[in-house]
Structures are given as structure tokens and as C-alpha cells.
Amino acid sequence: MNQALTARHPRTRPIAVGHLRAFDAVARHLNFRAAAEELSLTQSAVSRQIQALEDEVGAALFLRHTRAVELTSAGTQLLRASGSALERIDAAVRQIRQSAGRKSVAVTTWASFASMWLIPRLEAFQRDHPDIDIRIDASDVPVDLATADVDLALRYAVPQSVGPTAIRLFGEQLTPVASPWLLREHPIRAVDDLAHVTLIEAGDAHRTRHLEWLTWQRWIDEQMARTRPAALPPAVGKSRVRNPGARNRLTPKRWLYFNYAHQIVQATLTGQGVALARLPLVAESLASGDLVEPLPHTRLDSPLVYWLMPAPRSLQRPEVKAFCDWLLAQAALTRKAIGDEPDPDTVDALD
């Protein structure tokens, strides 16, 4: 048989996987009878499956001795690959079987919102709904809720860019925040005091039209507009802002840039600088005193809004409806904490 196998031209098409289970059992036991007992098959049935697999592979997988079986080099190579593959398949099947019939809600949102707003509140929902599993996909990649394997999306966008079924959670204000001990060393009582500290900013905010609202320069421009015709104090100086024609410029002690809001807040909590924070995402830290808002009168309204976007097909499921209702209740608490009073026509309740 071995000579016949090696004399054939090697096959190029993928093998059928049906006989790999028999191969795995024989390779582990090195015994056809023991493998047959494990698989609840006859010994001859297992032997036929191995022969068919060897024909597919184009090489002998076992050396048959009178009272023993030995893997060939080809069999050893195949076992290294098939053994781990079958283990992964079995693990996935066990997980699917365990989750089959369980209630679950799949949520897509972006990483900073998940870590700063959603996850800290989830324990309360899980305590009240222990039979509902939550799966969070932290990504800001747009998804088609009509076809994607998610039940709802939590997004951050201007009102003009969302569909009519989007539900407003809360709006946003931007405000300088710092750690209490940084402020003890560098008190900030006016805008010009910011020239003596490190300012923390989103590194990619200048690349996107609406995220320009998250920049310190936009905030400085707004403060100037509020106080015209008075000018900013000389300490404000010149800035590195990319628009060379801007009249209002800021040169702090240094700049510190991050890509994600949760990184910005983490650096601020550890006293590395002053951040222009999104108020809904730091409301808890301000309430606890971990962060301080040194210039509360300088809050800047942002055009960006936080939205709940349920998948229409998913709202028929009670667990999704329960999670959406809980989200809306949590959003109401956030609106109260930040003093957000939206247009009633933009805040929906689920039917």
C-alpha cells in the first residue's frame, strides 16, 4: 500500500475533514480497537476511514505492525495540525451549546465610551438581570444594524449624521479638568494660568471636522469671542495651532497628545496636565473629587451628541428592550449630573 501511495501524483485539493476524528483517536491510542471503542464504531469502520484519509492525503499515516500501530512522519505532521484544530473546534462547540437558549445582548460602541461610561455602570444591570449576557464590541467602525450581528449601537455624532430612529442619550460640554494636587501646585483661576501647565489634547482631533471642537484652540477662540473687545493676557502668547491666521493663540508649558479619551483622562487623573474633557465622560470623577473643574464658567457647548441606535429586529426581544430601557435611565442620570436640558423632541422613549 505504501508504494502505491507514493507512486501517485500528489493531490492539490483540500482533504475532506470527516475522517480526521478517527485519525485523531487512532493516533492518540495507537490502537484501532481502542479508537473504535472511543468513537462507538467497529474496528473495520475506523480502519476504512483511515485508509480513505491516507488516500486523500497521498501518504501513509500509520505503520501497521502485528500488535501495534506507529505514526509515520506524515502522520506525526498531520497530528500536530489536526489535534489543535479539533480541540479548538470542540471548545467552540461547547461554548455554542452552553450559550444556546441563553438571553444575550450584543452592543457595539467605541472604546473610550465603553471604558469610561458603560462598563462602570454594567454591574448594576447584571445584578438586576443575572440571566442576560452582555457582549460588547468596542469599535467605532460603522455597522449596518439591519444585517450585523449586534443588537444596538452607541455612537457619538452630530444630529445631522444619524438616522431618524437614533435616540438621543445626552449632549456634551467641554471643560478644563485637572487633578486636585496639580491645582495645589499650579492654581488655575483664569485662562492665562493655562500657560504654566501641560495641556492634554486628542492627537487626531484636527484631522476630523467635528472633532475640532475637542481642541484647546477652539476653546480659546470661544473664550475670546465671549470677552471681546478685550484681548487675552500677554501670558497666553503664541501657539502651535495649525491655522497660522488665527488671532487667539496659546503656548502652554508643553503639549501631551493621546488618541483616546480614556487615555487623556487617565493622564489627567495622575496629574500629568490639564485636559479639555468631555463632561459626560468625567461627571463621575468630578462628583467624586478625583478631578476638579477649575474654570466652570468657561464650559463650551459641543455639537456632538451621544446616541442609542437599536437594531429594529432586536427590539422585539425582551432582553434587548430591558437593556435599552436601562441605558435610557442611566442617560437621564448623566443629563441631570451635567445639567443637560435637550429639546424634548430629540429625546425618545422606546415603544
FENQUI-V378413 format. One record per backbone hydrogen bond with DSSP energy under -1.0 kcal/mol. CO is the residue of the C=O (numbers start at 1). NH is the residue of the N-H. E is the energy in kcal/mol with one decimal. If there is no record, write none. Layout:
co:nh:e
CO:NH:E
CO:NH:E
This chain:
co:nh:e
1:5:-2.4
2:6:-2.3
3:7:-1.5
17:20:-1.5
19:23:-2.1
20:24:-2.8
21:25:-2.0
22:26:-2.4
23:27:-2.6
24:28:-1.9
25:29:-2.3
26:30:-3.0
31:35:-1.9
32:36:-2.3
33:37:-2.1
34:38:-2.0
35:39:-2.0
36:41:-2.5
42:46:-1.9
43:47:-2.2
44:48:-2.3
45:49:-2.0
46:50:-2.2
47:51:-2.4
48:52:-2.4
49:53:-2.2
50:54:-2.6
51:55:-1.9
52:56:-1.9
53:57:-2.9
54:58:-2.6
61:72:-2.1
63:70:-2.1
68:65:-2.7
70:63:-3.8
72:76:-2.5
73:77:-2.0
74:78:-2.3
75:79:-2.5
76:80:-1.8
77:81:-1.1
78:82:-3.2
79:83:-2.5
81:85:-1.6
82:86:-2.9
83:87:-1.9
84:88:-2.1
85:89:-2.3
86:90:-2.8
87:91:-2.3
88:92:-2.3
89:93:-2.4
90:94:-2.4
91:95:-2.1
92:96:-2.5
93:97:-2.7
94:98:-2.3
95:99:-2.1
96:100:-1.6
99:102:-2.3
103:133:-2.8
105:135:-2.9
106:151:-2.6
106:152:-1.4
107:137:-3.4
108:154:-2.6
109:139:-3.0
110:114:-2.3
111:115:-2.6
112:116:-2.4
113:117:-2.2
113:118:-2.3
114:119:-3.1
118:121:-1.2
121:124:-1.1
122:126:-2.6
123:127:-2.1
124:128:-1.7
125:129:-2.0
129:132:-1.8
133:105:-2.4
135:107:-3.4
137:109:-2.0
137:139:-1.4
144:147:-1.6
144:148:-3.3
148:150:-1.4
151:311:-3.1
152:108:-2.1
153:309:-3.1
155:307:-3.1
157:305:-2.3
158:161:-1.8
159:162:-1.3
163:166:-1.4
167:308:-2.9
170:306:-2.6
172:302:-2.4
173:279:-3.0
174:300:-2.5
175:277:-2.4
177:275:-2.2
178:292:-2.8
179:183:-1.9
180:184:-1.5
181:185:-1.2
182:186:-3.0
190:193:-1.4
191:194:-1.8
192:195:-1.4
193:196:-1.7
194:197:-1.3
197:253:-1.8
198:274:-2.9
199:256:-2.1
201:258:-1.9
202:205:-1.2
204:207:-1.4
209:212:-1.1
210:213:-1.6
211:214:-2.0
212:215:-1.5
215:219:-1.6
216:220:-2.9
217:221:-2.6
218:222:-2.1
219:223:-2.2
220:224:-2.4
221:225:-2.2
222:226:-1.7
223:227:-1.2
224:228:-1.1
227:230:-1.9
233:236:-1.9
236:251:-2.0
243:246:-1.8
254:199:-2.3
256:201:-2.5
258:203:-3.0
260:264:-1.8
261:265:-2.4
262:266:-1.9
263:267:-2.3
264:268:-1.8
265:269:-2.8
266:270:-1.4
267:272:-2.4
268:271:-1.8
274:200:-2.9
275:177:-2.5
275:277:-1.1
277:175:-1.9
278:281:-1.3
282:286:-2.4
283:287:-2.3
284:288:-2.0
285:290:-1.2
285:291:-1.8
292:178:-2.0
295:298:-2.2
296:299:-1.1
300:174:-2.8
305:157:-2.4
306:169:-3.0
307:155:-1.8
308:167:-3.1
309:153:-2.4
311:314:-1.2
311:315:-1.2
314:317:-2.2
317:321:-2.2
318:322:-2.6
319:323:-1.9
320:324:-2.6
321:325:-2.5
322:326:-2.0
323:327:-2.4
324:328:-2.4
325:329:-1.9
326:330:-2.4
327:331:-2.6
328:332:-1.9
329:333:-1.4
330:334:-1.9
331:335:-2.6
332:336:-2.0
333:337:-2.1
334:338:-2.0
335:340:-2.6
343:346:-2.5
344:347:-1.1
346:168:-1.1
